[in-house]
């Protein structure tokens, strides 16, 4: 018997209360399907989801289920930038997951359609699905259209820094701002939102080929309706999310992440999601699997084209076809079939031919967007996990966005205890070539782990600094960030990690090929590892933690309980 029907026996108030919403007696007997979404007038990624929720409801009802729509919207990292709002971003992921758990557990449903689009909404839904372990289908809200001349939002940070340096006029800057987001959907580049949509499909929880569709497409509406039907099918067969998502599914996701040069924030989200599925996933898993992996996708910010072009080139299935030798093709998916069977069926339905038609007006072919396996953009994935006396538990860098001349460097430490201080130093031109800008006390326990987006853009857009200055932080970065941006340094400063002990003028060794990040000298003088560790211990004896930034509210709860960035930054 379906779980919803078991609960009806012990909760006699449930039937009359549902009939008070217009349900019929027949509806009460049907499989009950939750349609959970982040719809809200909160940002473009979620503003378009109400229609998808309605289509999913229609699909579930038409397939013999009875659907109920629930909502818990997310916030936008872009709107939260430049003020304390960004400190709430990572915490919101865990709070959304908690609310979805409450929605499902307080009433009881037999399966669900989970509709989301963006940086925290997608990982929150995936975390909740793992925790609840119910039959589940994910529908993502797609990607926004590019603006004039293929303008996309990640370019605004560059134009903002140029405006503040007096390199473009206010009128020019305003024009860019007013044309960067012409539709609903996730931001049009391979940032965290686009990456996590792809990760949801790579894990097997989405209908094949449905991640990162254009948000304005009719296909996406049809996909939502099909997801509603599939949720009823899954409920009838008792095929739960935990039957689909295994360690091998996460390994597939990591290989796809390498191929697309995905956001570094995935190293926060995938371990946190894996934990909910009972899988232990660590930074070294990413580093190991990215080594030697093919990087194929020519999509911004590391590549040339807006994210909508991935759909035109065949989407996630096309990427998987290129790297199929690196994938576990026998994993189960939400279709009830293996990944290998899904890929074979797509070939037989004209899936790729239909999408190729979108590329013809641009005089492009699939291989212009998704490079062939034998002709990749790179052969060492996209992510490196660095360790050393500065980051004993690891730090993350997206090396595909790092200039080659910065792969090995010895830099001068310029430490700051907030992003605001660091950004002003960059804009005042106090930062010089060869500096390592430290932004610390911005990890999960320090301030909630905000993005360092403005500082990375200010450095990357400065011709004198972009290829000679590294940014090192226990915070995180936007998926749009470029340049030698090294984040997630663990242990973080608030936990007394070595990053808290760095002083002005210390020498910092960066060696991406060797995966090294370490203090190599004190006050400009090179020293042995033994001498360095001795000096750091002397500094530790004098070090005092900063007064906690938050004394109440949700950020007090989050910062008190958050685990290390390299563990996923979740509330333990």
GIFEN-V955202 format. One record per pair of residues at least 12 apart in sequence whose C-alpha atoms are under 10 Angstrom apart, sorted by the first residue. I is the first residue (numbers start at 1). GAP is how many residues later the second one is. Records with the same first field share a line. If there is no record, write none. Layout:
I=GAP + GAP
This chain:
1=30 + 235
2=27 + 28 + 29 + 30 + 107 + 108 + 109 + 233 + 234 + 236
3=28 + 29 + 105 + 106 + 107 + 108 + 232
4=24 + 25 + 26 + 27 + 28 + 29 + 103 + 104 + 105 + 106 + 107
5=23 + 24 + 25 + 26 + 27 + 103 + 104 + 105
6=102
7=100 + 101 + 102
8=20 + 21 + 99 + 100
11=96
14=14 + 93
15=12 + 13 + 14
16=12
23=43
26=40
27=34 + 37 + 38 + 39 + 40
28=37 + 38
29=35 + 36 + 37
30=31 + 34 + 35 + 36 + 37 + 80 + 202
31=29 + 30 + 32 + 33 + 34 + 35 + 36 + 78 + 79 + 80 + 200 + 201 + 202 + 204 + 205
32=28 + 29 + 32 + 33 + 34 + 35 + 36 + 76 + 77 + 78 + 79 + 80 + 199 + 200 + 203
33=23 + 24 + 27 + 28 + 32 + 33 + 34 + 35 + 36 + 71 + 75 + 76 + 77 + 78 + 79 + 80 + 102 + 103 + 195 + 198 + 199 + 202
34=22 + 23 + 26 + 32 + 33 + 34 + 35 + 36 + 69 + 70 + 73 + 74 + 75 + 76 + 77 + 78 + 79 + 80 + 102 + 194 + 197
35=17 + 18 + 19 + 20 + 21 + 22 + 25 + 32 + 33 + 34 + 35 + 36 + 74 + 76 + 77 + 78 + 79 + 80 + 101 + 102 + 193 + 196
36=17 + 20 + 32 + 33 + 34 + 35 + 36 + 37 + 64 + 67 + 68 + 76 + 77 + 78 + 79 + 80 + 89 + 102
37=12 + 13 + 15 + 16 + 32 + 33 + 34 + 35 + 36 + 37 + 63 + 76 + 77 + 78 + 79 + 80 + 84 + 85 + 88 + 101 + 102 + 103 + 104
38=12 + 15 + 32 + 33 + 34 + 35 + 36 + 37 + 58 + 76 + 77 + 78 + 79 + 80 + 82 + 83 + 84 + 86 + 87 + 103
39=12 + 13 + 14 + 31 + 32 + 33 + 34 + 35 + 76 + 77 + 78 + 82 + 102
40=31 + 32 + 33 + 34 + 35
41=32 + 33 + 34
42=31 + 32 + 33 + 34 + 37
43=30 + 31 + 32 + 33 + 34 + 35 + 36 + 75 + 141 + 142 + 143
44=32 + 73 + 74 + 97 + 99 + 100 + 137 + 138 + 139 + 140 + 141 + 142 + 143 + 171
45=29 + 30 + 31 + 71 + 72 + 73 + 74 + 76 + 95 + 96 + 97 + 98 + 99 + 138 + 139 + 140 + 141 + 142 + 148 + 170
46=27 + 28 + 29 + 30 + 69 + 70 + 71 + 72 + 75 + 94 + 95 + 138 + 139 + 140
47=26 + 70 + 94 + 136 + 137 + 138
48=68 + 69 + 93 + 94 + 135 + 136 + 137 + 167 + 168
49=66 + 67 + 68 + 90 + 91 + 92 + 93 + 135 + 136 + 166 + 172 + 175
50=19 + 21 + 65 + 91
51=170 + 173
52=63 + 64 + 87 + 88 + 89 + 168 + 169 + 170 + 171 + 172 + 173 + 175
53=14 + 15 + 16 + 17 + 18 + 60 + 61 + 62 + 63 + 86 + 168 + 171 + 172 + 175
54=13 + 14 + 15 + 167 + 170 + 171 + 174
55=165 + 166 + 167 + 168 + 169 + 170 + 171 + 172 + 173
56=12 + 13 + 56 + 57 + 58 + 59 + 83 + 165 + 166 + 167 + 168 + 169 + 170 + 171 + 172 + 173 + 174 + 175
57=12 + 56 + 167 + 168 + 169 + 170 + 171 + 172
58=166 + 167 + 168 + 170 + 171
59=163 + 164 + 165 + 166 + 167 + 168 + 169 + 170 + 171 + 172 + 173
60=52 + 53 + 164 + 165 + 166 + 167 + 168 + 169 + 170 + 171 + 172 + 173
61=164 + 167 + 168 + 171
62=163 + 166 + 167 + 170
63=163 + 165 + 166 + 167 + 168 + 169 + 170
64=165 + 168 + 169
65=45 + 46 + 163 + 164 + 166 + 167 + 168 + 170 + 171
66=43 + 162 + 166
67=42 + 44 + 45 + 46 + 161 + 164 + 165
68=41 + 44
69=43 + 44
70=30 + 33 + 34 + 44
71=25 + 28 + 29 + 32 + 44
72=23 + 24 + 25 + 27 + 28 + 31 + 49
73=19 + 23 + 43 + 48
74=15 + 18 + 19 + 21 + 22 + 42 + 43 + 44 + 45 + 46 + 47 + 48 + 50
75=13 + 14 + 15 + 17 + 18 + 43 + 44 + 45 + 46
76=13 + 42 + 43 + 44 + 45
77=12 + 13 + 41 + 42 + 43 + 373 + 374 + 376 + 401
78=75 + 76 + 109 + 373 + 375 + 400
80=370 + 371
81=369 + 370 + 371 + 372 + 373
82=337 + 338 + 369 + 370 + 371 + 372
83=337
84=363 + 364 + 366
85=365
86=361 + 362 + 363 + 364 + 365 + 366
87=355 + 356 + 357 + 359 + 360 + 361 + 362 + 363 + 364 + 468
88=359 + 360 + 361 + 362 + 466 + 467 + 470
89=30 + 31 + 359 + 360 + 361 + 362
90=29 + 30 + 34 + 178 + 179 + 354 + 358 + 359 + 360 + 361 + 386 + 465 + 468 + 479 + 480
91=29 + 353 + 357 + 358 + 359 + 463 + 464 + 466 + 467 + 468 + 471 + 478 + 479 + 480
92=28 + 29 + 32 + 356 + 462 + 463 + 466
93=26 + 27 + 28 + 29 + 30 + 31 + 32 + 34 + 176 + 477 + 478
94=26 + 27 + 29 + 30 + 31 + 33 + 34 + 178 + 464 + 475 + 476 + 477
95=29 + 459 + 463 + 476
96=24 + 25 + 26 + 27 + 28 + 29 + 31 + 32
97=23 + 24 + 25 + 26 + 27 + 28 + 29 + 30 + 31 + 32 + 33 + 34
98=26 + 27 + 29 + 30 + 33
99=25 + 26 + 29
100=14 + 24 + 25 + 27 + 28 + 29 + 31 + 32
101=24 + 26 + 27 + 28 + 30 + 31
102=26 + 30
104=24 + 28 + 30
105=27
109=25 + 26 + 126
110=24 + 25 + 26 + 121 + 122 + 124 + 125 + 126 + 128 + 130
111=22 + 23 + 24 + 25 + 26 + 117 + 119 + 120 + 121 + 122 + 123 + 124 + 125 + 127 + 128 + 129 + 130
112=17 + 22 + 23 + 24 + 25 + 26 + 115 + 116 + 118 + 119 + 120 + 122 + 123
113=22 + 23 + 24 + 25 + 26 + 93 + 111 + 114 + 115 + 116 + 117 + 118 + 119
114=12 + 14 + 15 + 22 + 23 + 24 + 25 + 26 + 91 + 92 + 110 + 113 + 114 + 117
115=22 + 23 + 24 + 25 + 26 + 109 + 112
116=22 + 23 + 24 + 25 + 26 + 69 + 70 + 77 + 81
117=22 + 23 + 24 + 25 + 26 + 68 + 69 + 70 + 76 + 77 + 79 + 80 + 94 + 95 + 98
118=22 + 23 + 24 + 25 + 67 + 68 + 69 + 73 + 74 + 75 + 76 + 77 + 78 + 79
119=67 + 68 + 72 + 73 + 74 + 75 + 76 + 77 + 78 + 146 + 147 + 150 + 359 + 360
120=72 + 73 + 76 + 145 + 149
121=19 + 72 + 75 + 76
122=16 + 17 + 18 + 19 + 70 + 71 + 72 + 73 + 74 + 75 + 76 + 77 + 78 + 147
123=69 + 70 + 73 + 74 + 76 + 77 + 143 + 145 + 146 + 147 + 149 + 150
124=145 + 148 + 149
125=13 + 75 + 148
126=12 + 70 + 73 + 74 + 77 + 79 + 115 + 143 + 144 + 146 + 147 + 148 + 150 + 151
127=142 + 143 + 144 + 145 + 146 + 147 + 148 + 149 + 150
128=145 + 148 + 149
129=76 + 111 + 112 + 113 + 144 + 147 + 148
130=110 + 111 + 112 + 115 + 143 + 144 + 145 + 146 + 147 + 148
131=110 + 111 + 142 + 143 + 144 + 145 + 146 + 147
132=108 + 109 + 110 + 144 + 145
133=106 + 107 + 108 + 109 + 110 + 112 + 143 + 144
134=100 + 101 + 104 + 105 + 106 + 107 + 108 + 109
135=70 + 95 + 96 + 97 + 98 + 99 + 100 + 101 + 102 + 103 + 104 + 105 + 106 + 107 + 108 + 109 + 199
136=69 + 70 + 91 + 92 + 94 + 95 + 96 + 98 + 99 + 103 + 104 + 105 + 106 + 108 + 198
137=63 + 64 + 67 + 68 + 69 + 70 + 87 + 89 + 90 + 91 + 92 + 93 + 94 + 95 + 97 + 103 + 104 + 196 + 197 + 198
138=59 + 62 + 63 + 66 + 67 + 68 + 69 + 72 + 73 + 86 + 89 + 90 + 93 + 196
139=58 + 61 + 62 + 66 + 67 + 68 + 71 + 72 + 73 + 81 + 82 + 84 + 85 + 86 + 87 + 88 + 89
140=45 + 46 + 53 + 54 + 56 + 57 + 58 + 60 + 61 + 66 + 70 + 71 + 72 + 73 + 75 + 80 + 83 + 84
141=43 + 44 + 45 + 56 + 69 + 70 + 71 + 72 + 73 + 74 + 75 + 79 + 80 + 83
142=42 + 43 + 44 + 45 + 46 + 51 + 52 + 55 + 68 + 69 + 70 + 71 + 72 + 73 + 74 + 75 + 78 + 165 + 166 + 169
143=40 + 41 + 42 + 43 + 44 + 45 + 46 + 50 + 51 + 54 + 68 + 69 + 70 + 71 + 72 + 73 + 74 + 163 + 164 + 165 + 166 + 168
144=36 + 37 + 38 + 39 + 40 + 41 + 42 + 43 + 44 + 45 + 68 + 69 + 70 + 71 + 72 + 162 + 163 + 164
145=35 + 36 + 37 + 38 + 39 + 40 + 41 + 42 + 43 + 69 + 70 + 71 + 161 + 162 + 163 + 164
146=33 + 34 + 35 + 36 + 37 + 41 + 42 + 43 + 159 + 160 + 161 + 162 + 163
147=29 + 31 + 32 + 33 + 34 + 35 + 36 + 41 + 159
148=28 + 31 + 32 + 33 + 34
149=30
150=29 + 30 + 38 + 154 + 155 + 156
151=25 + 26 + 28 + 29 + 30 + 31 + 37 + 154 + 155
152=24 + 25 + 27 + 28 + 29 + 30 + 35 + 36 + 37 + 148 + 149 + 153 + 154 + 155
153=23 + 24 + 26 + 27 + 28 + 34 + 35 + 36 + 153 + 327
154=26 + 33 + 34 + 35 + 36 + 37 + 146 + 147 + 299 + 303 + 324 + 325 + 326 + 327
155=21 + 22 + 25 + 34 + 145 + 146 + 302 + 306 + 325
156=17 + 18 + 20 + 21 + 24 + 301
157=20 + 296 + 297 + 298 + 299 + 300 + 301 + 303 + 304 + 323 + 324
158=296 + 298 + 299 + 300 + 301 + 302 + 303 + 304
159=13 + 14 + 15 + 17 + 18 + 298 + 299 + 302
160=13 + 14 + 16 + 17 + 294 + 297 + 298 + 301
161=12 + 265 + 266 + 293 + 294 + 296 + 297 + 298 + 299 + 300 + 301
162=265 + 295 + 296 + 299 + 300
164=263 + 294
165=262 + 263 + 264 + 293 + 297
183=31 + 32 + 33
184=30 + 31 + 32
185=27 + 28 + 29 + 30 + 31
186=26 + 27 + 28 + 29 + 121 + 122
187=119 + 120 + 121 + 293
188=24 + 26 + 111 + 112 + 113 + 117 + 118 + 119 + 120 + 121
189=110 + 111 + 112 + 113 + 114 + 115 + 116 + 117 + 118 + 119 + 120 + 121 + 290 + 291
190=70 + 71 + 72 + 73 + 107 + 108 + 109 + 110 + 111 + 112 + 113 + 115 + 116 + 117 + 118 + 120 + 289 + 290
191=70 + 71 + 72 + 73 + 74 + 75 + 109 + 110 + 116 + 286 + 287 + 288 + 289 + 290
192=70 + 71 + 72 + 73 + 74 + 77 + 285 + 286 + 287 + 288
193=19 + 69 + 70 + 72 + 73 + 286
194=17 + 18 + 68 + 69 + 113 + 114 + 285
195=16 + 17 + 61 + 62 + 65 + 66 + 67 + 68 + 69 + 70 + 71 + 284
196=15 + 16 + 57 + 61 + 66 + 67 + 69 + 70 + 73 + 74
197=13 + 14 + 15 + 16 + 119
198=12 + 13 + 14 + 55 + 58 + 59 + 62 + 64 + 117 + 118
199=12 + 50 + 51 + 53 + 54 + 55 + 57 + 58 + 63 + 67 + 71 + 117
200=53 + 70
201=52 + 115 + 116 + 132 + 133
202=43 + 47 + 48 + 49 + 50 + 51 + 52 + 53 + 54 + 55 + 114 + 115 + 118 + 131 + 137
203=41 + 42 + 43 + 44 + 45 + 46 + 47 + 48 + 49 + 50 + 51 + 53 + 128 + 129 + 130 + 131 + 136
204=37 + 40 + 41 + 42 + 45 + 46 + 48 + 49 + 127 + 128 + 129 + 130 + 131 + 132 + 133 + 134 + 135
205=36 + 39 + 40 + 44 + 127 + 128 + 129 + 130
206=17 + 21 + 127 + 128 + 129
207=16 + 17 + 19 + 20 + 23 + 126 + 127 + 128 + 135
208=15 + 107 + 108 + 109 + 125 + 126 + 127 + 131 + 134 + 135 + 137 + 138
209=14 + 102 + 105 + 106 + 107 + 108 + 109 + 133 + 134 + 137 + 142 + 143
210=13 + 14 + 101 + 105 + 106 + 107
211=99 + 100 + 104 + 105 + 106
212=95 + 96 + 97 + 98 + 99 + 103 + 104
213=94 + 95 + 96 + 97 + 98 + 99 + 102
214=93 + 94 + 95 + 96 + 97 + 98
215=93
227=107 + 108
230=104 + 105 + 106
231=103 + 104
233=102 + 103
234=100 + 101 + 102
237=99
239=94 + 95 + 96 + 97
240=94
241=36 + 91 + 92 + 93
242=34 + 35 + 36
243=34 + 88 + 89 + 90 + 91
244=87 + 88 + 89 + 90 + 91 + 92 + 93 + 94
245=29 + 32 + 33 + 34 + 86 + 87 + 88 + 89
246=28 + 31 + 32 + 33 + 85 + 86
247=27 + 30 + 31 + 32 + 33 + 34 + 84
248=31 + 79 + 80 + 81 + 82 + 83 + 84
249=25 + 78 + 79 + 80 + 81 + 82 + 83 + 84 + 90
250=20 + 21 + 23 + 24 + 29 + 30 + 31 + 78
251=30 + 34 + 35 + 38 + 75 + 76 + 77
252=37 + 68 + 71 + 72 + 74 + 75 + 76 + 77 + 79
253=17 + 67 + 74
254=12 + 13 + 16 + 31 + 32 + 33 + 35 + 36 + 39 + 73 + 127
255=31 + 34 + 35 + 38 + 39 + 40 + 65 + 68 + 69 + 71 + 72 + 126
256=34 + 37 + 38 + 39 + 40 + 60 + 63 + 64 + 67 + 68 + 70 + 71 + 125
257=29 + 32 + 33 + 36 + 38 + 124 + 125 + 126
258=28 + 29 + 31 + 32 + 33 + 34 + 35 + 36 + 37 + 38 + 39 + 120 + 121 + 122 + 123 + 124 + 125
259=31 + 34 + 35 + 36 + 37 + 38 + 39 + 60 + 61 + 63 + 64 + 111 + 112 + 114 + 117 + 118 + 119 + 120 + 121 + 122 + 123
260=34 + 35 + 36 + 37 + 38 + 39 + 42 + 43 + 50 + 56 + 59 + 110 + 121 + 122
261=29 + 33 + 34 + 35 + 36 + 37 + 38 + 39 + 40 + 41 + 42 + 117 + 120 + 121 + 122 + 137 + 138 + 139 + 140 + 218
262=33 + 35 + 39 + 40 + 119 + 120 + 121 + 136 + 138 + 217 + 218
263=38 + 119 + 120 + 134 + 135 + 214 + 215 + 216 + 217 + 218
264=118 + 119 + 120 + 132 + 133 + 134 + 212 + 213 + 214 + 215 + 216 + 217 + 222 + 223 + 224
265=131 + 186 + 211 + 212 + 213 + 214 + 222 + 223 + 300 + 303
266=20 + 213 + 302
267=14 + 15 + 16 + 18 + 19 + 116 + 118 + 129 + 221 + 298 + 299 + 300 + 301 + 302
268=14 + 15 + 208 + 220 + 296 + 297 + 298 + 299 + 300 + 301 + 302
269=296 + 298 + 299 + 300 + 301
270=12 + 13 + 297 + 298
271=12 + 14 + 295 + 296 + 297 + 298 + 299
272=294 + 295 + 296 + 297 + 298 + 299
273=295 + 297
274=294
275=292 + 293 + 295
280=287
281=286 + 287
282=284 + 285 + 286
283=100 + 101 + 102 + 103 + 110 + 111 + 112 + 113 + 282 + 283 + 284 + 285
284=100 + 101 + 102 + 109 + 110 + 282
285=100
286=95 + 96 + 97 + 98 + 99 + 110
287=93 + 94 + 95 + 96 + 97 + 98 + 99 + 109 + 228
288=93 + 95 + 96 + 97
289=37 + 91 + 92 + 94 + 95
290=89 + 90 + 91 + 92 + 93 + 94 + 95
291=88 + 89 + 90 + 91 + 92 + 93 + 222
292=86 + 87 + 88 + 89 + 90
293=30 + 33 + 80 + 83 + 85 + 86 + 87 + 88 + 89
294=28 + 29 + 32 + 77 + 78 + 79 + 80 + 81 + 82 + 83 + 84 + 85 + 86 + 87 + 88
295=28 + 75 + 76 + 77 + 78 + 80 + 81 + 82 + 83 + 84 + 85 + 86 + 87 + 105
296=23 + 26 + 27 + 71 + 72 + 73 + 74 + 75 + 76 + 77 + 78 + 79 + 80 + 81 + 82 + 83 + 85
297=13 + 22 + 70 + 71 + 72 + 73 + 74 + 75 + 79 + 80 + 81
298=12 + 69 + 70 + 71 + 72 + 73 + 78 + 79
299=70 + 71
300=179 + 180
301=99 + 100 + 178 + 179 + 180 + 181
302=80 + 96 + 97 + 98 + 99 + 100 + 178 + 179 + 180 + 181
303=66 + 74 + 97 + 98
304=64 + 65
305=63 + 64
306=63
307=62
309=46 + 47 + 49 + 50 + 55 + 57 + 59 + 60 + 61
310=45 + 56 + 59 + 60
311=41 + 44 + 45 + 47 + 48 + 55 + 58
312=40 + 41 + 42 + 43 + 44 + 45 + 46 + 47 + 48 + 52 + 53 + 54 + 57
313=39 + 40 + 41 + 42 + 43 + 44 + 45 + 46 + 51 + 52 + 53 + 54 + 55 + 56 + 57
314=37 + 38 + 39 + 40 + 41 + 42 + 52 + 55 + 56
315=37 + 40 + 55
317=22 + 25 + 26 + 27 + 29 + 30 + 34 + 35
318=25 + 28 + 33 + 34 + 48 + 52 + 54
319=51 + 52 + 53 + 54
320=19 + 20 + 23
321=19 + 22 + 23 + 51 + 52
322=48 + 49 + 50 + 51 + 52
323=49 + 50 + 51
324=16 + 19 + 49
325=48
327=12 + 13
328=12
329=12 + 13 + 14
352=14
377=23
378=22
380=19 + 20 + 133
381=17 + 18 + 19
382=15 + 16 + 17 + 18 + 19
383=13 + 14 + 15 + 16 + 17 + 18 + 129
384=12 + 13 + 14 + 15 + 16 + 102 + 128 + 129 + 130 + 131 + 132
385=12 + 13 + 14 + 101 + 102 + 103 + 104 + 127 + 129 + 130 + 131 + 132 + 181
386=100 + 101 + 103 + 124 + 125 + 126 + 127 + 128 + 129 + 130 + 131 + 132
387=102 + 103 + 123 + 124 + 125 + 127 + 128 + 129 + 130 + 131
388=110 + 121 + 122 + 127 + 128 + 129 + 130 + 131 + 132
389=108 + 109 + 110 + 127 + 128 + 129 + 130 + 131 + 140 + 143 + 144 + 147
390=99 + 100 + 101 + 107 + 108 + 109 + 110 + 111 + 112 + 118 + 119 + 126 + 127 + 128 + 129 + 130 + 143 + 146
391=83 + 97 + 98 + 99 + 100 + 101 + 106 + 107 + 108 + 125 + 126 + 127 + 128
392=97 + 98 + 99 + 105 + 106 + 125 + 126
393=95 + 96 + 97 + 98 + 99 + 104 + 171 + 172 + 173 + 174
394=93 + 94 + 95 + 96 + 97 + 121 + 122 + 123 + 171 + 172 + 173
395=77 + 78 + 79 + 91 + 92 + 93 + 94 + 95 + 96 + 120 + 121 + 122 + 170 + 171
396=76 + 77 + 78 + 80 + 89 + 90 + 91 + 92 + 93 + 94 + 119 + 169 + 170
397=75 + 80 + 86 + 87 + 88 + 89 + 90 + 91 + 115 + 118
398=81 + 83 + 84 + 85 + 86 + 87 + 88 + 89 + 114
399=83 + 84 + 85 + 86 + 87 + 113 + 114
400=82 + 83 + 84
401=79 + 80 + 81 + 82 + 83 + 84
402=58 + 64 + 65 + 68 + 80 + 81 + 82 + 83 + 84 + 110
403=63 + 64 + 65 + 79 + 80 + 81
404=63 + 79 + 80 + 108
405=62 + 63
406=28 + 60 + 61 + 62 + 63 + 64 + 77 + 78 + 104 + 105 + 106
407=77 + 103 + 104 + 105 + 106 + 107 + 108
408=101 + 102 + 103 + 104 + 105 + 106 + 108
409=25 + 27 + 59 + 60 + 61 + 99 + 100 + 101 + 102 + 103
410=24 + 25 + 26 + 97 + 98 + 99 + 100 + 101 + 107 + 108 + 109 + 110 + 111
411=22 + 23 + 24 + 25 + 26 + 57 + 58 + 59 + 94 + 95 + 96 + 97 + 98 + 99 + 108 + 109 + 110 + 113
412=20 + 21 + 22 + 23 + 24 + 25 + 57 + 58 + 91 + 92 + 93 + 94 + 95 + 96 + 97 + 107 + 109 + 110 + 111 + 112
413=21 + 22 + 23 + 24 + 25 + 57 + 58 + 59 + 89 + 90 + 91 + 92 + 93 + 94 + 95 + 106 + 108 + 109 + 110 + 111
414=16 + 17 + 18 + 21 + 22 + 23 + 24 + 25 + 57 + 58 + 88 + 89 + 90 + 91 + 92 + 93
415=20 + 21 + 22 + 23 + 24 + 25 + 56 + 57 + 58 + 84 + 85 + 86 + 87 + 88 + 89 + 90 + 91
416=21 + 22 + 23 + 24 + 25 + 57 + 84 + 86 + 87 + 88
417=21 + 22 + 23 + 24 + 25 + 56 + 76 + 83 + 129
418=20 + 21 + 22 + 23 + 24 + 29 + 34 + 55 + 57
419=19 + 20 + 21 + 22 + 23 + 31 + 32 + 33 + 34 + 35 + 36 + 54 + 56
420=19 + 32 + 34 + 35
421=18 + 34
422=15 + 16 + 17 + 18 + 30 + 32 + 33 + 49
423=14 + 16 + 29 + 30 + 31 + 32 + 33 + 34 + 35 + 36
424=31 + 34
425=12 + 30
426=29 + 30 + 32 + 33 + 36 + 39
427=28 + 31 + 32 + 35
429=33 + 35 + 36
431=28 + 33 + 34 + 38
432=32 + 33 + 36 + 37
433=31 + 32 + 33 + 34 + 35 + 36 + 37
434=31 + 33 + 34 + 35 + 36
435=30 + 33 + 34 + 35 + 36 + 70 + 72 + 73
436=32 + 33 + 34 + 35 + 36 + 48 + 49 + 68 + 69 + 70 + 71 + 72 + 73 + 74
437=18 + 19 + 22 + 32 + 33 + 34 + 35 + 36 + 48 + 67
438=32 + 33 + 34 + 35 + 36 + 48 + 49 + 61 + 62 + 64 + 65 + 66
439=13 + 16 + 32 + 33 + 34 + 35 + 36 + 48 + 54 + 60 + 61
440=32 + 33 + 34 + 35 + 47 + 49 + 52 + 53 + 54 + 59 + 60 + 62
441=32 + 33 + 34 + 51 + 52 + 53 + 54 + 55 + 58 + 59 + 104 + 105 + 107 + 108
442=31 + 32 + 33 + 34 + 46 + 50 + 51 + 52
443=30 + 31 + 32 + 33 + 44 + 45 + 46 + 47 + 48 + 49 + 50 + 51 + 52 + 116 + 119 + 120 + 121 + 122 + 126
444=30 + 31 + 32 + 44 + 48 + 49 + 50 + 51 + 111 + 114 + 115 + 116 + 117 + 118 + 119 + 120 + 121 + 124 + 125 + 126 + 127
445=29 + 47 + 48 + 49 + 50 + 103 + 104 + 110 + 111 + 112 + 113 + 114 + 115 + 116 + 117 + 118 + 119 + 120 + 124 + 126
446=28 + 29 + 46 + 47 + 48 + 49 + 99 + 100 + 101 + 102 + 103 + 104 + 113 + 114 + 116
447=28 + 47 + 101 + 102 + 103 + 108 + 109 + 111 + 112
448=27 + 101 + 102 + 107 + 108 + 110 + 111 + 112 + 114 + 121
449=24 + 25 + 26 + 27 + 28 + 39 + 43 + 110 + 113 + 116 + 120
450=24 + 25 + 26 + 27 + 28
451=22 + 24 + 25 + 26 + 27 + 28 + 30 + 36
452=19 + 20 + 21 + 22 + 23 + 24 + 25 + 26 + 29 + 33 + 35
453=23 + 24 + 25 + 26 + 27 + 28 + 29 + 32
454=23 + 24 + 27
455=16 + 22 + 26 + 30
456=13 + 14 + 15 + 21 + 22 + 24 + 25 + 26 + 27 + 28 + 29
457=21 + 23 + 24 + 25 + 26
459=12 + 23 + 24 + 25 + 26
460=21 + 22 + 23 + 24 + 25
461=21 + 22
465=18
466=16 + 17 + 18
467=16 + 17
468=15 + 16
469=14 + 15 + 16
470=13 + 14 + 15 + 16 + 38 + 40
471=12 + 13 + 14 + 15 + 16
472=12 + 13 + 14 + 15 + 16 + 17 + 27 + 45
473=12 + 13 + 14 + 15 + 16 + 17 + 19 + 20 + 26
474=12 + 13 + 14 + 15 + 16 + 17 + 18 + 19 + 20 + 23 + 25 + 26 + 90 + 91 + 92
475=12 + 13 + 14 + 15 + 17 + 18 + 90
476=12 + 13 + 89
484=26 + 28
486=24 + 31
487=78 + 79
488=76 + 77 + 78 + 79 + 80 + 81
489=28 + 75 + 76 + 77
490=74 + 75 + 76 + 77
491=72 + 73 + 74 + 75
492=71 + 72 + 73 + 74
493=52 + 53
494=50 + 51 + 52 + 53 + 54 + 65
495=50 + 68 + 69
496=44 + 47 + 48 + 49 + 50
497=43
498=20 + 21 + 35 + 38 + 39 + 41 + 42
499=19 + 20
500=36 + 39 + 40 + 43 + 44 + 45
501=34 + 35 + 36 + 37 + 38 + 39 + 41 + 42
502=17 + 20 + 21 + 34 + 37
503=19 + 20 + 36
504=18 + 19 + 20
505=16 + 17 + 18 + 19 + 20
506=13 + 14 + 15 + 16 + 17 + 18 + 19 + 20
507=12 + 13 + 14 + 15 + 16 + 17 + 18 + 19 + 20
508=12 + 13 + 14 + 16 + 18
509=12
518=14
519=13 + 14 + 17
520=12 + 13
521=14
522=13 + 14
548=12
557=14
558=12 + 13 + 14
559=12
560=12
